């Protein structure tokens, strides 16, 4: 703790460099003190901000527009001995008893009474469980927590100013720790996994399609399902499942084209499904791209962080038409980008300060790089190794000073492109397309209006497509498409019509690319770690691109037509490479 003399000395030191009642960026103040050989560690503090918080002549505030920027204001020094002690004001409670009880039960289900937990962890937990502090009348989640004086106590400690001690004053029952509960949940769930037998779990068509695309099995759907069941049976007998969130992972006996081991995960279906369990992932035996960011970075308020990033970046549409989440594209973009940055060892860390930094790949309106600033976590209660601090450009006030002070050279953005062949379509090369695979395994990716025109002369197929058009259940629709695919496979005339129409669309796409090479959009698929080109497919005469043909360059120099994708399926993969304005991919025309 600081003595009165200590405080007077610090005040005099700050008065030499700054004026009273003027906002000073925290980073500027820190650099000034450092230049004066001032060490907060000598006073027994682990953080400068903890020391500043004990100086009554200073106040700190966060910029409302950019949460990354923190400002300090120097006030006139007052003799604390002469000041009369005042009782701390009890925060006004704005919550009714029903809401308090809900929050209390939420906290009790996750945290053990009497133990200390980081404020950031508790805040994120409440946000994740739909506790909207703004709707409840609070400017910050911290303010809401401070108001819960009869449920918990917020303790400010010198070495860490964000510790929450959860004391459930009204509840006597002691609950098991979160780790024990998770172990019990895993044990109970794994013991209830279905006994291996045909049909014990559902395999979605998109996963079967993925297996065909990134392996060289050359098997039909039924043979692939049989192979998955065989591997599931092996794991069931050996009890070798690994829990991951609410799913269970088991190894597969086959590999990817790049000879990487593969895994699958099985998950319990939600209420209303006609199956008990389903396969929810098949892929490489490494971190999924979308999990990497969540596994490594702890966000206090993820949605606010995304809003801040969107404001800082060049103006761009970050959601599809009718998206419920207005930053859904940005969120997936950042997940994929962080995964690539992390995989390429471009997440830079400064051991002396515990700061870490990565390049988001995004630019400001003046084309400055935007960086994500992290802090190495010292808290064992936080599972992620880093705590998110904010987004900033280099050298800007606040976090920007940290970027230039601790990182040289500055972190580089993720790399996706290894050759000009990854970017430009070679018109001298041929495209070889597996029409049988693309049509029979991807009917649900073709425009419905296009399919309706072709199946009109065929009574059974037309009736089935009408059912698909009216169906709202994704699962039932998937089943109906599977039936339609089998009918198309048996109907040579209809299959030929589909093939001729697809060939015509591909021919037009090639003419479009030969006219303007920018019509072939490069894209990157993180789960397979490959670059591809996307050719625009138009199925009608209205000049509307409704799908893309994904092509990859083979060792011989020719192109392999891999699959057909909807515009939504490919948007973020193309956005990773570059902005997409003035391209055929317009998010406002892509239905979510």
C-alpha positions as CSV (number, residue, x, y, z in Angstrom):
1,X,0.0,0.0,0.0
2,X,1.1,3.5,-0.7
3,X,2.0,5.9,2.1
4,X,0.9,9.5,2.1
5,X,4.4,10.5,1.3
6,X,4.5,8.0,-1.6
7,X,1.4,9.6,-3.0
8,X,2.7,13.1,-2.7
9,X,5.9,12.1,-4.5
10,X,3.9,10.5,-7.4
11,X,1.7,13.5,-7.6
12,X,4.7,15.9,-7.9
13,X,6.3,13.6,-10.5
14,X,3.1,13.7,-12.7
15,X,2.6,17.5,-12.2
16,X,6.0,18.0,-13.9
17,X,4.8,16.3,-17.1
18,X,1.0,16.9,-17.2
19,X,-1.7,19.5,-16.4
20,X,-4.5,18.9,-14.0
21,X,-8.0,18.1,-15.3
22,X,-6.7,17.1,-18.8
23,X,-7.2,13.6,-20.2
24,X,-4.0,11.7,-20.5
25,X,-3.8,8.4,-22.5
26,X,-2.8,5.6,-20.2
27,X,-0.1,4.5,-22.6
28,X,1.4,8.0,-22.7
29,X,1.4,8.2,-18.9
30,X,3.1,4.8,-18.7
31,X,5.8,5.8,-21.1
32,X,6.4,9.1,-19.2
33,X,6.8,7.2,-15.9
34,X,9.1,4.7,-17.5
35,X,11.3,7.6,-18.9
36,X,11.5,8.9,-15.3
37,X,12.8,5.4,-14.1
38,X,9.6,5.0,-12.0
39,X,8.9,1.4,-11.1
40,X,5.4,0.4,-9.7
41,X,6.9,-3.0,-8.8
42,X,9.0,-1.3,-6.1
43,X,5.8,-0.3,-4.4
44,X,4.6,-3.9,-4.4
45,X,2.2,-3.7,-7.3
46,X,2.1,-6.2,-10.2
47,X,0.3,-3.7,-12.5
48,X,0.7,0.1,-13.0
49,X,-3.1,0.5,-13.2
50,X,-3.4,-1.2,-9.7
51,X,-1.1,1.5,-8.3
52,X,-2.9,4.3,-10.1
53,X,-6.2,3.1,-8.7
54,X,-4.9,3.7,-5.2
55,X,-4.1,7.3,-5.9
56,X,-7.1,9.4,-5.0
57,X,-5.9,12.3,-7.1
58,X,-6.2,10.2,-10.3
59,X,-9.3,8.9,-12.2
60,X,-9.4,6.4,-15.1
61,X,-12.1,6.1,-17.8
62,X,-12.5,4.1,-21.0
63,X,-13.3,5.8,-24.3
64,X,-17.0,5.0,-25.1
65,X,-16.3,4.9,-28.9
66,X,-13.2,2.8,-28.7
67,X,-13.0,0.5,-25.6
68,X,-9.3,0.0,-26.4
69,X,-8.4,3.5,-25.3
70,X,-8.1,4.3,-21.5
71,X,-7.5,7.8,-20.2
72,X,-6.2,9.1,-16.9
73,X,-7.1,12.5,-15.4
74,X,-4.8,14.2,-12.8
75,X,-6.8,16.1,-10.1
76,X,-5.6,18.5,-7.3
77,X,-3.9,16.7,-4.4
78,X,-5.8,16.7,-1.2
79,X,-4.5,15.8,2.2
80,X,-6.2,12.5,3.0
81,X,-5.6,12.9,6.8
82,X,-7.7,16.1,6.8
83,X,-10.5,14.5,4.8
84,X,-13.4,13.0,6.7
85,X,-14.0,9.3,6.1
86,X,-17.2,8.7,4.2
87,X,-19.1,5.4,4.0
88,X,-19.0,3.7,0.6
89,X,-22.3,4.2,-1.2
90,X,-24.2,1.0,-1.7
91,X,-24.9,0.6,-5.4
92,X,-28.6,1.1,-6.3
93,X,-30.2,-2.2,-7.2
94,X,-32.2,-2.0,-10.4
95,X,-33.2,-5.7,-10.5
96,X,-36.4,-7.3,-9.4
97,X,-36.3,-10.4,-7.3
98,X,-37.1,-12.7,-10.2
99,X,-34.1,-11.5,-12.2
100,X,-31.9,-11.6,-9.1
101,X,-32.9,-15.2,-8.5
102,X,-32.3,-16.1,-12.2
103,X,-28.7,-14.6,-12.0
104,X,-28.1,-16.2,-8.7
105,X,-29.0,-19.7,-9.9
106,X,-26.9,-19.2,-13.0
107,X,-23.8,-18.3,-11.0
108,X,-24.4,-21.1,-8.5
109,X,-24.6,-23.6,-11.3
110,X,-21.2,-22.7,-12.5
111,X,-19.2,-21.3,-9.6
112,X,-18.4,-22.5,-6.1
113,X,-19.4,-20.2,-3.2
114,X,-16.5,-18.6,-1.4
115,X,-14.0,-18.8,-4.2
116,X,-12.5,-16.0,-6.3
117,X,-13.1,-15.7,-10.0
118,X,-12.0,-13.1,-12.6
119,X,-14.5,-10.4,-13.4
120,X,-14.0,-11.1,-17.1
121,X,-14.9,-14.8,-16.7
122,X,-18.1,-14.1,-14.8
123,X,-19.1,-11.3,-17.1
124,X,-18.6,-13.5,-20.2
125,X,-20.6,-16.3,-18.5
126,X,-23.5,-14.0,-17.9
127,X,-23.4,-12.6,-21.4
128,X,-23.3,-16.1,-22.9
129,X,-26.4,-17.0,-20.9
130,X,-28.4,-14.1,-22.3
131,X,-28.1,-11.7,-19.4
132,X,-28.5,-8.3,-21.1
133,X,-27.1,-5.7,-18.7
134,X,-28.1,-2.8,-21.0
135,X,-31.8,-4.0,-21.1
136,X,-31.6,-4.2,-17.3
137,X,-30.6,-0.6,-17.1
138,X,-26.8,-0.8,-16.6
139,X,-24.1,0.8,-18.7
140,X,-21.7,-2.1,-18.1
141,X,-21.8,-5.7,-16.9
142,X,-19.5,-4.6,-14.1
143,X,-22.2,-2.2,-12.8
144,X,-24.8,-5.0,-12.8
145,X,-22.4,-7.2,-10.8
146,X,-21.7,-4.4,-8.3
147,X,-25.4,-4.1,-7.7
148,X,-25.8,-7.8,-6.6
149,X,-24.6,-7.1,-3.0
150,X,-26.9,-9.7,-1.5
151,X,-25.7,-12.4,-3.9
152,X,-21.9,-11.8,-4.4
153,X,-19.1,-9.4,-3.4
154,X,-16.8,-7.6,-5.9
155,X,-13.3,-7.4,-4.3
156,X,-10.6,-5.1,-5.8
157,X,-7.1,-6.5,-5.0
158,X,-3.8,-4.8,-5.5
159,X,-2.3,-7.4,-7.7
160,X,-5.4,-8.0,-9.9
161,X,-8.2,-5.4,-10.0
162,X,-10.7,-7.8,-11.6
163,X,-11.4,-10.5,-9.1
164,X,-14.9,-11.5,-8.1
165,X,-15.4,-13.4,-4.9
166,X,-18.7,-15.2,-5.2
167,X,-20.4,-15.4,-1.8
168,X,-23.9,-16.8,-2.1
169,X,-25.3,-15.3,1.1
170,X,-28.9,-16.6,0.8
171,X,-28.1,-20.1,-0.5
172,X,-26.6,-22.7,1.8
173,X,-26.3,-25.6,-0.5
174,X,-22.8,-26.2,-1.7
175,X,-22.6,-27.3,-5.3
176,X,-19.8,-29.3,-6.9
177,X,-17.0,-27.4,-8.7
178,X,-17.5,-26.9,-12.4
179,X,-14.7,-29.4,-13.2
180,X,-16.4,-32.1,-11.1
181,X,-19.7,-31.4,-12.8
182,X,-18.1,-31.5,-16.3
183,X,-16.5,-34.9,-15.4
184,X,-19.9,-36.2,-14.2
185,X,-21.6,-34.9,-17.4
186,X,-19.0,-36.5,-19.6
187,X,-19.2,-39.8,-17.8
188,X,-23.0,-39.9,-17.9
189,X,-23.2,-38.9,-21.5
190,X,-20.5,-41.3,-22.8
191,X,-22.2,-44.2,-21.1
192,X,-25.4,-43.3,-23.0
193,X,-23.9,-43.2,-26.5
194,X,-25.8,-45.6,-28.8
195,X,-24.8,-49.2,-29.1
196,X,-23.1,-49.7,-32.5
197,X,-25.5,-51.0,-35.1
198,X,-26.8,-49.9,-38.5
199,X,-28.6,-46.6,-38.2
200,X,-27.5,-45.8,-34.6
201,X,-26.5,-42.3,-35.7
202,X,-27.4,-40.1,-38.6
203,X,-24.8,-38.9,-41.1
204,X,-25.7,-35.6,-42.8
205,X,-25.2,-35.5,-46.6
206,X,-22.8,-32.5,-46.3
207,X,-20.4,-34.6,-44.2
208,X,-20.5,-37.5,-46.7
209,X,-19.8,-35.0,-49.4
210,X,-16.8,-33.5,-47.4
211,X,-15.4,-37.0,-47.0
212,X,-15.5,-37.5,-50.7
213,X,-13.9,-34.2,-51.4
214,X,-10.9,-34.4,-49.0
215,X,-10.2,-38.1,-49.2
216,X,-9.4,-40.6,-52.0
217,X,-11.8,-43.3,-50.8
218,X,-13.8,-43.5,-54.0
219,X,-16.8,-45.1,-52.2
220,X,-20.5,-44.5,-52.5
221,X,-22.6,-43.0,-49.6
222,X,-23.6,-46.4,-48.1
223,X,-20.0,-47.6,-48.1
224,X,-18.8,-44.5,-46.4
225,X,-21.5,-44.7,-43.7
226,X,-20.5,-48.4,-43.1
227,X,-16.9,-47.4,-42.7
228,X,-17.8,-44.6,-40.2
229,X,-19.9,-47.1,-38.2
230,X,-16.9,-49.6,-38.2
231,X,-14.7,-46.9,-36.7
232,X,-17.4,-45.9,-34.2
233,X,-17.7,-49.5,-33.1
234,X,-13.9,-49.8,-32.6
235,X,-14.0,-46.6,-30.4
236,X,-17.1,-47.9,-28.5
237,X,-15.4,-51.2,-27.6
238,X,-12.1,-49.5,-26.6
239,X,-13.9,-46.7,-24.8
240,X,-11.6,-44.2,-26.5
241,X,-14.0,-41.3,-27.0
242,X,-12.7,-37.8,-26.1
243,X,-15.2,-35.2,-25.0
244,X,-15.3,-31.9,-26.8
245,X,-17.9,-29.5,-25.4
246,X,-21.2,-31.6,-25.8
247,X,-19.8,-33.9,-28.5
248,X,-17.5,-37.0,-28.4
249,X,-14.6,-37.5,-30.7
250,X,-13.3,-40.7,-32.1
251,X,-10.5,-41.5,-34.6
252,X,-11.1,-42.6,-38.2
253,X,-9.2,-45.4,-40.0
254,X,-8.8,-43.4,-43.3
255,X,-6.8,-40.3,-44.1
256,X,-7.1,-37.1,-46.1
257,X,-5.5,-36.7,-49.5
258,X,-2.6,-35.0,-47.7
259,X,-2.2,-38.1,-45.5
260,X,-3.4,-36.3,-42.4
261,X,-5.3,-38.4,-39.8
262,X,-9.0,-37.7,-39.5
263,X,-11.5,-37.7,-36.7
264,X,-15.2,-37.6,-36.4
265,X,-17.5,-36.4,-33.5
266,X,-20.9,-37.7,-32.5
267,X,-23.4,-35.5,-30.8
268,X,-26.9,-35.9,-29.2
269,X,-29.6,-34.5,-31.3
270,X,-31.9,-31.7,-30.0
271,X,-35.6,-32.0,-29.2
272,X,-37.9,-32.7,-32.1
273,X,-35.3,-34.6,-34.2
274,X,-36.3,-37.9,-35.6
275,X,-32.9,-39.4,-34.7
276,X,-31.1,-39.6,-31.3
277,X,-27.5,-39.0,-32.3
278,X,-25.8,-37.6,-35.4
279,X,-22.3,-37.1,-36.7
280,X,-21.6,-33.3,-36.4
281,X,-18.0,-33.2,-37.7
282,X,-15.5,-35.1,-39.9
283,X,-12.1,-33.5,-40.5
284,X,-8.4,-33.3,-39.7
285,X,-7.1,-34.4,-36.4
286,X,-6.2,-30.8,-35.4
287,X,-8.1,-27.8,-34.0
288,X,-11.1,-26.8,-36.1
289,X,-10.6,-23.3,-37.5
290,X,-13.7,-22.0,-35.7
291,X,-12.6,-23.3,-32.3
292,X,-9.0,-21.9,-32.4
293,X,-9.9,-18.3,-31.4
294,X,-12.3,-19.4,-28.6
295,X,-9.7,-21.9,-27.3
296,X,-6.9,-19.4,-27.1
297,X,-8.5,-16.0,-26.3
298,X,-10.8,-15.0,-23.5
299,X,-13.2,-12.2,-24.5
300,X,-15.1,-10.3,-21.8
301,X,-17.7,-9.1,-24.3
302,X,-17.2,-10.7,-27.7
303,X,-20.1,-8.9,-29.5
304,X,-18.8,-5.5,-28.3
305,X,-15.3,-6.4,-29.5
306,X,-16.7,-7.2,-33.0
307,X,-18.6,-4.0,-33.0
308,X,-15.4,-2.1,-32.2
309,X,-13.5,-3.9,-35.0
310,X,-16.2,-3.1,-37.5
311,X,-16.1,0.6,-36.6
312,X,-12.3,0.6,-36.9
313,X,-12.2,-1.2,-40.2
314,X,-13.0,0.1,-43.7
315,X,-16.8,0.2,-44.3
316,X,-18.0,-3.2,-45.3
317,X,-21.2,-5.3,-45.1
318,X,-20.6,-7.9,-42.4
319,X,-23.8,-9.9,-42.6
320,X,-26.1,-11.5,-45.1
321,X,-29.6,-10.6,-46.1
322,X,-31.9,-11.2,-43.1
323,X,-29.0,-12.2,-40.8
324,X,-29.9,-12.2,-37.1
325,X,-26.3,-11.4,-36.2
326,X,-25.1,-8.2,-38.0
327,X,-21.5,-9.2,-37.6
328,X,-21.8,-12.9,-38.5
329,X,-19.4,-12.6,-41.5
330,X,-16.8,-10.6,-39.5
331,X,-16.9,-13.2,-36.7
332,X,-16.2,-16.1,-39.0
333,X,-13.6,-14.1,-40.9
334,X,-11.7,-13.4,-37.6
335,X,-12.0,-17.0,-36.5
336,X,-10.5,-18.2,-39.8
337,X,-7.9,-15.5,-39.8
338,X,-6.7,-16.2,-36.2
339,X,-6.5,-19.9,-37.0
340,X,-4.2,-19.2,-40.0
341,X,-2.1,-16.7,-38.0
342,X,-1.8,-19.2,-35.2
343,X,-0.9,-22.1,-37.6
344,X,1.8,-19.9,-39.3
345,X,3.3,-18.8,-35.9
346,X,2.5,-15.2,-36.7
347,X,0.9,-14.6,-33.3
348,X,3.7,-12.6,-31.7
349,X,4.4,-12.5,-28.0
350,X,6.6,-10.2,-25.9
351,X,7.8,-12.2,-22.9
352,X,9.0,-9.1,-21.0
353,X,5.5,-7.5,-20.9
354,X,3.3,-10.5,-21.5
355,X,1.6,-8.7,-24.4
356,X,0.7,-10.6,-27.6
357,X,-0.4,-9.2,-30.9
358,X,-1.7,-10.4,-34.3
359,X,-2.5,-8.8,-37.6
360,X,-6.3,-9.1,-38.4
361,X,-5.7,-8.6,-42.1
362,X,-8.2,-5.7,-42.1
363,X,-7.5,-2.1,-42.8
364,X,-8.8,1.3,-41.7
365,X,-10.2,3.9,-44.0
366,X,-6.7,5.2,-44.4
367,X,-5.4,1.7,-45.1
368,X,-3.6,1.2,-41.8
369,X,-3.2,-2.3,-40.5
370,X,-5.5,-3.3,-37.6
371,X,-4.0,-5.4,-34.9
372,X,-5.6,-7.5,-32.1
373,X,-3.8,-7.0,-28.8
374,X,-3.8,-9.7,-26.2
375,X,-2.4,-10.2,-22.7
376,X,-0.9,-13.4,-21.4
377,X,-3.3,-14.8,-18.7
378,X,-1.8,-15.5,-15.3
379,X,-5.2,-16.7,-13.9
380,X,-5.6,-20.4,-13.6
381,X,-9.4,-20.0,-13.6
382,X,-9.3,-18.8,-17.2
383,X,-8.9,-21.8,-19.6
384,X,-7.6,-19.7,-22.5
385,X,-3.9,-18.6,-22.5
386,X,-4.7,-15.0,-23.6
387,X,-7.1,-12.3,-22.5
388,X,-8.4,-9.9,-25.2
389,X,-7.4,-6.3,-24.7
390,X,-8.7,-4.6,-27.9
391,X,-8.2,-3.8,-31.5
392,X,-6.0,-0.9,-32.6
393,X,-3.7,0.5,-35.3
394,X,0.0,0.9,-34.7
395,X,1.1,4.0,-32.7
396,X,-2.4,5.2,-32.1
397,X,-3.3,6.4,-28.6
398,X,-3.8,3.7,-26.0
399,X,-3.2,0.2,-27.3
400,X,-1.5,1.4,-30.4
401,X,1.5,2.5,-28.3
402,X,1.8,-1.0,-26.9
403,X,2.0,-2.4,-30.5
404,X,5.0,-0.3,-31.5
405,X,6.7,-0.4,-28.1
406,X,6.7,-4.2,-27.7
407,X,6.8,-5.6,-31.3
408,X,9.5,-5.1,-33.9
409,X,8.9,-6.0,-36.6
410,X,5.1,-5.6,-36.4
411,X,3.1,-8.8,-36.7
412,X,2.5,-9.8,-40.3
413,X,-0.9,-10.8,-41.7
414,X,-1.7,-14.5,-42.5
415,X,-0.5,-15.8,-45.8
416,X,-2.7,-17.8,-48.1
417,X,-1.1,-17.3,-51.5
418,X,2.0,-19.2,-52.6
419,X,1.8,-18.7,-56.4
420,X,0.1,-16.5,-59.0
421,X,-1.6,-19.6,-60.1
422,X,-3.7,-19.4,-56.9
423,X,-5.1,-16.1,-58.0
424,X,-5.6,-16.2,-61.8
425,X,-7.5,-18.7,-63.9
426,X,-5.3,-20.2,-66.7
427,X,-7.5,-20.2,-69.8
428,X,-5.1,-22.6,-71.5
429,X,-5.9,-25.4,-69.0
430,X,-8.8,-27.7,-69.2
431,X,-11.5,-28.3,-66.5
432,X,-12.4,-31.9,-65.7
433,X,-15.6,-32.2,-63.8
434,X,-17.2,-35.2,-62.1
435,X,-20.7,-34.5,-63.1
436,X,-22.1,-37.6,-61.5
437,X,-20.7,-36.7,-58.1
438,X,-21.6,-33.0,-58.4
439,X,-25.2,-33.5,-59.5
440,X,-26.2,-36.5,-57.4
441,X,-24.5,-35.3,-54.2
442,X,-25.3,-31.7,-54.4
443,X,-28.9,-31.2,-55.7
444,X,-29.7,-29.1,-52.6
445,X,-27.1,-26.6,-53.7
446,X,-28.7,-25.9,-57.1
447,X,-31.3,-23.0,-57.3
448,X,-34.8,-24.4,-56.6
449,X,-36.3,-22.5,-59.5
450,X,-33.8,-24.1,-61.8
451,X,-34.6,-27.6,-60.6
452,X,-38.4,-26.9,-60.8
453,X,-38.1,-26.1,-64.5
454,X,-36.2,-29.3,-65.3
455,X,-38.3,-31.8,-63.2
456,X,-41.6,-30.3,-64.5
457,X,-42.2,-33.2,-67.0
458,X,-41.5,-35.9,-64.4
459,X,-44.5,-36.5,-62.1
460,X,-42.8,-38.2,-59.2
461,X,-39.7,-35.9,-59.1
462,X,-41.9,-32.8,-59.5
463,X,-44.1,-33.9,-56.6
464,X,-41.1,-34.5,-54.4
465,X,-39.6,-31.1,-55.2
466,X,-42.9,-29.4,-54.4
467,X,-42.7,-31.0,-50.9
468,X,-39.1,-29.8,-50.5
469,X,-40.2,-26.3,-51.4
470,X,-42.8,-26.2,-48.7
471,X,-40.8,-28.0,-46.1
472,X,-39.3,-25.9,-43.2
473,X,-37.5,-28.6,-41.3
474,X,-33.8,-28.8,-42.4
475,X,-33.6,-32.5,-41.4
476,X,-36.8,-33.5,-43.3
477,X,-35.7,-31.4,-46.3
478,X,-32.3,-33.2,-46.3
479,X,-34.1,-36.5,-46.3
480,X,-36.3,-35.5,-49.2
481,X,-33.3,-34.3,-51.2
482,X,-31.7,-37.7,-50.7
483,X,-34.8,-39.4,-52.2
484,X,-34.8,-37.0,-55.1
485,X,-31.1,-37.8,-55.7
486,X,-31.9,-41.5,-55.9
487,X,-34.8,-40.8,-58.4
488,X,-32.5,-38.6,-60.5
489,X,-29.8,-41.4,-60.5
490,X,-32.4,-43.8,-62.0
491,X,-33.8,-41.3,-64.4
492,X,-31.3,-41.1,-67.3
493,X,-33.3,-38.4,-69.1
494,X,-33.5,-36.1,-66.1
495,X,-29.8,-36.6,-65.3
496,X,-28.8,-35.8,-68.8
497,X,-30.9,-32.6,-68.7
498,X,-29.1,-31.6,-65.5
499,X,-25.7,-32.4,-66.9
500,X,-26.3,-30.4,-70.1
501,X,-27.6,-27.4,-68.2
502,X,-24.6,-27.6,-65.8
503,X,-22.2,-27.9,-68.7
504,X,-23.8,-24.8,-70.3
505,X,-23.4,-22.8,-67.1
506,X,-19.8,-23.8,-66.7
507,X,-19.1,-22.9,-70.4
508,X,-20.6,-19.5,-69.8
509,X,-18.6,-19.1,-66.6
510,X,-15.4,-19.7,-68.5
511,X,-16.4,-17.1,-71.1
512,X,-17.1,-14.6,-68.3
513,X,-13.6,-15.3,-66.8
514,X,-11.9,-15.0,-70.2
515,X,-13.6,-11.6,-70.6
516,X,-12.6,-10.4,-67.1
517,X,-10.2,-12.6,-65.1
518,X,-11.6,-11.1,-61.9
519,X,-14.7,-13.2,-62.3
520,X,-12.7,-16.2,-61.1
521,X,-12.5,-15.5,-57.3
522,X,-9.7,-17.1,-55.3
523,X,-10.7,-18.6,-52.0
524,X,-9.1,-20.5,-49.1
525,X,-10.6,-23.4,-47.2
526,X,-9.0,-23.6,-43.7
527,X,-10.2,-27.1,-42.8
528,X,-8.4,-28.5,-45.9
529,X,-5.6,-25.8,-46.1
530,X,-6.0,-25.4,-49.8
531,X,-6.5,-22.5,-52.3
532,X,-9.2,-22.8,-54.9
533,X,-10.8,-20.7,-57.6
534,X,-14.6,-20.1,-57.8
535,X,-16.3,-19.8,-61.1
536,X,-19.7,-18.0,-61.2
537,X,-22.6,-20.1,-62.3
538,X,-25.7,-18.6,-63.9
539,X,-28.6,-21.0,-64.5
540,X,-31.1,-18.6,-66.1
541,X,-31.0,-15.7,-68.5
542,X,-31.3,-13.0,-65.9
543,X,-27.5,-12.6,-65.4
544,X,-27.8,-13.6,-61.7
545,X,-25.0,-15.7,-60.2
546,X,-26.7,-18.3,-58.1
547,X,-23.9,-20.7,-57.2
548,X,-20.2,-21.3,-57.9
549,X,-18.1,-24.1,-59.3
550,X,-15.1,-24.8,-57.0
551,X,-12.0,-25.7,-59.1
552,X,-8.5,-26.7,-57.9
553,X,-5.4,-26.9,-60.0
554,X,-3.9,-30.4,-60.3
555,X,-0.2,-31.3,-60.5
556,X,-0.6,-31.7,-64.3
557,X,-1.7,-28.1,-64.6
558,X,-5.4,-28.9,-65.4
559,X,-8.3,-28.0,-63.2
560,X,-10.5,-30.4,-61.3
561,X,-14.1,-29.3,-60.8
562,X,-14.5,-30.3,-57.1
563,X,-18.0,-29.3,-56.2
564,X,-20.8,-26.8,-56.5
565,X,-21.3,-24.4,-53.6
566,X,-24.0,-21.9,-52.6
567,X,-23.0,-18.3,-52.4
568,X,-23.2,-18.3,-48.6
569,X,-21.1,-21.4,-48.3
570,X,-18.2,-19.7,-50.1
571,X,-18.4,-16.0,-49.2
572,X,-16.1,-15.9,-46.1
573,X,-13.6,-18.3,-47.8
574,X,-13.2,-15.7,-50.6
575,X,-13.3,-12.7,-48.2
576,X,-10.2,-14.1,-46.5
577,X,-8.2,-13.3,-49.6
578,X,-9.5,-9.8,-50.3
579,X,-12.5,-7.5,-50.0
580,X,-15.3,-8.5,-52.4
581,X,-16.9,-5.2,-53.4
582,X,-17.7,-5.1,-57.1
583,X,-17.6,-8.9,-57.4
584,X,-20.4,-11.3,-58.0
585,X,-20.5,-12.0,-54.3
586,X,-22.8,-9.4,-52.7
587,X,-23.8,-10.3,-49.1
588,X,-26.9,-8.1,-49.3
589,X,-28.2,-10.5,-52.0
590,X,-27.2,-13.7,-50.2
591,X,-30.0,-15.1,-48.0
592,X,-28.9,-16.2,-44.5
